[in-house]
Amino acid sequence: MSKVSGGSRRTRARRPMSNRRGRRSQSAAHRSRAQRRRRRTGTTRRARTSTARRARTRTARRSDLTRMMARDYGSDYRS
């Protein structure tokens, strides 16, 4: 009797058996995509900022080195 009074019967009546698998897979796909997006954005944002900073510092250092070398050797020295 307690089993019949539960809400499982109502949900089954709302969704037919043929449609249940497709709908469930779709919802699962959406959920997984949302989780993936959240995780990826956090990691990529951090990585992108760090890489950009590193690249900028490296380029600045290299330009300083080239400037010093050009001053020492003359305008013919490059990179």
N, C-alpha and C positions, 0 to 999 in steps of 0.2 A: 504493500500500500504506500509506504514512504517512497519507494522507487518511482511509482507512477506520479506522485505529487511533485516530483522534481522538475526542473526546467528543461531537461534533455529532450522531452517529447516535443515541446513547443519549437525548439531550434530545429529539430529534424523536420517538422512539418513546414517550417518556413523555407528551408533549403532542400531541394530534391537531391537524391543520391547521385544523379548523373552530373550535377553542377558543382557538387561539394568540392571535388578534388581540384578542379580548375580554379575556383575562387580561393581556396586555401593556398594554393601554390602562388597565386597572384599576390595575395596579402603577404605571404612569407617573402616573396621577392622584393616587394616594396619595403618591408621592414629591414631586410638585409641591406638593401641599397642605402636606406637612410643611415643605418649604422656605419656602413662602409664610408659614406660621404663624410659623416662626422669625424671618424677616425682619420681619414685621409687628409681632410682640410687641416686638422690640428697638426699632423706630422709635417705636411708639405709647407704650411705657413712658417713653422719654426725652421725647417731645413732651408727654405728659400731665403729667409732673412739672413740666416747665418752664412749661406753660400754667397749671397750678394755682398755682405759685409767683407767676407774673406777676399772675394774677387776684387772689390774696390781697393782694399788695402794693398793687395798684391800688385794691382795695376799702378797704384800711386807709387809704391816702392820701386817698381821697375822703371817708371818714368823718372824718378829721382836718380836712379842708378845711371840711366841713359844720359840724363842731363850732365851728371858728373863726368861720365866717360867722354861725352862730346866736348865738355870744357877742357878735359885733359888732352884728348887725342885730336880734336878738331871736328869740323862739320862732316867729315867723311864717315865717322863712326855712326852706325845706326843699330837699333835693337841691341 
